[in-house]
Amino acid sequence: MTTTNTIEDSEHPIIKHNNQDVESQRTQEATEVTFDYAKRAQWLRAALLGANDGLLSTASIMMGVGAVSEDVKTMILSGIATLLGGACSMAIGEFVSVYSQYDIEMSQIKREMKNGLSNANQIEEKKSDLPSPTKAAVASATAFALGAVVPLLAAAFIRNYRVRLAVVVAVVSLTLIGFGSLSAVLGRAPLVKSTLRILIGGWVAMAVTFGSTKAVGSTGLIST
């Protein structure tokens, strides 16, 4: 819908249609939507990477332990230890990394304040856009933990040793396919290629851990 402005003259009023204002507003709204989507996609990809890390790390450790022990409790405990240790490691690493970025950007803001390069409103806006180390740490740990829960739940209620290993591999594979597909959509990458890459990578990680631990266990260094 266009708006009109009336310029009154002494004899002839002139009516002007502000089509440019409407088009400008629509362009601005479209730009804001695109910008918001880009930011959301960036956070989603970061969360996806954290969840994928938790999934593969926990599944690989569980498969490695399963290579030398058929006890379900041992396998589950190893997975829980991986979940807790990995989530803490991810949180601390993310906190330190983001805090370093925060310090660098704050130093830049202080220099701009000192040199008068930005006004008070611009300074406050830049401060509000700074990353939060605490939020980043919590998000990273949460994503890792959510990924790690998948193989734990897959193995928790299965007593048979061989069936348990097969179920863990199957569930992790399906989850990797989901992660690969979502990653391809967010990154606008080829769907099949991205999915196969993450799936084969996961298989390799589990196979190497299982095979290496099995080989060490066969030497007699570890009692089964």
Buried (B, 14 or more C-beta within 10 A) or exposed (E): EEEEEEEEEEEEEEEEEEEEEEEEEEEEEEEEEEEEEEEEBEEBBBBBBBBBBBBBBBBBBBBBBBBBBBEBEBBBEBBBEBBBEBBBBBBEBBBEBBBEEBEEBEEEBEEBBEEEEBEEEEBEEBEEEBEEBEEBBBBBBBBBBBBBBBBBEBBEEBEEBEEBBEBBBEBBBEBBBEBBBBBBEBEEBEEEEBBBBBBEBBBEBBEEBBEEBBEBBEEEEEEE
